[in-house]
Amino acid sequence: MKQKSLVSHILPILLLIGVPIVSSINCFAADTSQLMIFTAASTTNAINDIAAQFKRDTGVDVVASFASSSTLAKQIEEGAPASIFISADEDWMNYLSRKNLIDPHSRCDLLGNSLVLIAPANAKVSKITNIQSQIMSELAGGRLATGDPDHVPVGKYAKAAFKNLGIWKDVEPRLARTGDVRGALALVERGETPLGIVYSTDAAISEKVKIVGVFPPDSYPSIIYPAALVQGKTKRDAEKFFEFIKGPEAKVIFEKYGFKVK
């Protein structure tokens, strides 16, 4: 793929989700020597802190691109210069694995998470103890924000949960589908939807929302974040950072943000 085409695909995505490294977008066209990682939107705060710690320890800059795992996987498939990929589910890592685009020996299960129901912090609803029986009445005709179940991991987990609870057909028409989990969080923060489904770690970083319900852990597949080096894009600094995100300093940061470290 030509660089002009690649940038035209990636730039709108980065601008849409407000990635703090937008000023570094020129590296796609001019500096392929930088260490770049593609990682699920839900890891934004933790990875930014980990990258900052890694720079303090080594002097190496890490350029991180955050979006839905599906979007990032497709960009890697199209030739984006990412050296590391962290997915919010196994499906999109498997997608790249089938295309021989990741180093299979490097792949590991890095993190875990859980699924929660959120509402604006000032909402009247305080707690939904039975999602199965209460969610439609609490929506009161409004929309339920979550990632698009057709490709965004958090939406896929939510769909699985609702199917197991037997209410997917009722809930599906009420969905406000977003491009990644942070988009769903933003809709609830702004009060544009009365409820949303995000990971517990996303709910924890926002003072504008509150957790009003927790999905039964057995209602959806285990939320696993696999990580791997991208095939043919690995550099020595990438290998160092990959080991760093599995190490004790990174573990402290991940746990600070509520992730379950594998």
N, C-alpha and C positions, 0 to 999 in steps of 0.2 A: 504494500500500500504506500502511496505517495505521502510525504509528510504533510502537505497541504490538506489532504483529505483527512488524515488522522487528527490534526489540530481542529479542523472544523467539526469533527465528531465530539472531541473531548471538551473543548472550551465551553460550549453551552452547558454541559453537565456540571462542570466545576463552578461556573458562575451561578447556576441555579441553586446549588446546595451551599453556596457561600464558603467554599474551601479557603482557608486562610493563606494558602500558598499560591493563589491565583497569579501573583506577580512572577512566579517561577514558570508559568506556562511556556515561555519561550524556550525552555530547556528541551521541549519536545522537538523543536525544530533545529536547535543550535548546539545543545550540550547533552549528548547521550551518555556522558561519563558520570553524571550525577547518579547517586543512589536513589532510586525511586521505588516506592512500594504502593501497591494498590490494596486497599483494605476496606472492609465493610463500614458503612456510615456509623453504625453503633459503636465502633471502636474509636471514634474521633478524639475524644478528650484523653483517653488513656494513651493512644499512640502518639499524640502530640507531646504529652509529658514524657513518654519513653524516648521519643526521638530527641527531645531536648536534653535528657539525661545522657543519652548515647553521645551527643555532640560534646557535652561537658567532659565526658570520659575519654573520647577519642579524637575530637576535633572534626569528625565527619558529619557533614550535613545530610539529613534524610528528607527527601521530598515525598510527601504522602498525598495520595489522591483518595478521597473518601466518596463513596457512592454505594448504590445497591450492588450486592455481589454479582447479580446478573449483568448489570451494566459493565462492571469492571472485567468480568470474565470475557465478555464479548469484545471489549477493547484490547485485552491481551491477545485474543484470537486474531484481531486485526493488526497486531504488530506493535501495540503500545510498549514503550521501553521500561516496563516494570520488571524489577528483579525479584520481588517477593509478592505473593498474593495471600491475603487472609480473607477467607470467605465466612459468611454468617450461617452457611449450611453446607452440608456435604455434597449436595446435588451439583452446585456450580463448580466445586473443586473436581468432582468426578467428570464434569463436562470437559474441563481442560485436560484432565488425565486421559480421557479417551482420545483426545487429539494430540497426545504426546507433547503437551505444552508445559508440563511441570516436571520437576525432577522427582520421580516416585520415591527415591530413597530419602528425600528430605521431608516428605509429607508427615505431618504430625497433627494430633488433636490438641489445639492450644488452649481453648477456652470453652466455658459453658455459660448458659444464661437461662432466664425463665421469662414466661409470658404474663403480662399484667394488663389490667383494664384501667385506664386513666380518665380523669375528668379535669376541667379547669379548676384551679385552686379555690376559686370563689364559688364553685357550683354548690347547689343545695344538697345534692346526693352525697351521702357520707360513706356508705358501704353497701356493696352488692354481694351478699353472702351466697346467693345462688344465681350464677350467671345464666344458667339454662332457663330459669323461670322469670328473671327480673329484667334482662337486658332490653327487651323490646319495649317494655313500659317505661324504662328509664330513658330510652332514646326519644320517646315522645314525638315520633315523626321526624326526628333529626337524623343526621348521618353518623356513621361510625368510621372513624379514620383509621386506616392501617395501610401497610404496603400492599401493592397490587398482588393478589394471590396467584396471578398467572406467572409471575417471575420473581417477585421480591420475597426473600426468605421469611420475614416476619409475617407477611400476609399468608404465605403458604402454611406456616405453623398455625396461624389463626384459623384458617380454613379447616385444617385437620382437627383442631379443637372443637369447632362448631359442628363439624360432621359427627364427631364422637359424641357430642352432647345432643345431637339430633335436631339442631335448629339452623343448619346451614341455609336451607331454602328460605327461611324467614329473614335471616340476616343479610344474605348476599345482595338483595336489591337496595339495602340501606348503606352499603359501603361507600366511603369516600376513599378511592384508591390513590395512593401516592407512590412516587418513584423510589422512595427508600424510607426507612423507619424514622429518620429525622424529619422528613416531610410530614408524616403522621403526627409526630410530637408537636410540630409547629402549628398544625391546624387546631389542635386542642389548646395549646398555649394561647392562641388568639381568640379562642371561643367560637371558632367557625364550625366546630362540631362539638356536641355535648359529651361524647365519649371517644376514646381511641384505644387501640391495642398496640403496645410497644413492648420492648424488652424492659425488664426491671432496671437495668443499668441506665437506660434512657430516661426513665421516670425519675431516677435518683438525681440526675444532674440538673433538673429544672425546678425552680421555685414557683413556676406558673401552673404546674399541674399537681395532682395528688392521685395516689393509687386508691382506687375504689373497689377493685376486685382482683383476685388472683386465680388464674386458670388451674384446674387440677393437673398436676404434673403428668398423670397418665392419660390425659386427653389429647396430647400432641407428642410428636417424636422428640427425643432428647435434642436440645439445641446445642449443637457442636460447631465450634469455629475451627476448621482445619486451616493449617498454614503450610506453605510450600515455596521453595525456590522455583522461579520460572525457568524453564528449559532454555538454554542458549543465551540467557541474559544475566547469568550469575557472575559477579565480580567478587574479589576478596572482601571488600567492605560489606557487600550484601551478605556474604556468609557470616561475617562477624556480627552484623545486626540481627541476622536470623537466630544466631545462638544467643544473642543478648535478649531478644524477646522471650526466650525460653528460660532465662536465668532468674536469679533471685531478686535483682533490682527491678526488673520488669514485673515480676510476680507481685511485689509490694504495690506497684502502681495499678496493675490490673485489679487487684483485690480492693484497693481503695475505691475504685469505681464500681465495685459490686460484681465483677466477673468471677466465675468459678474457674480457677486455674487447674488445668488437667495435669 
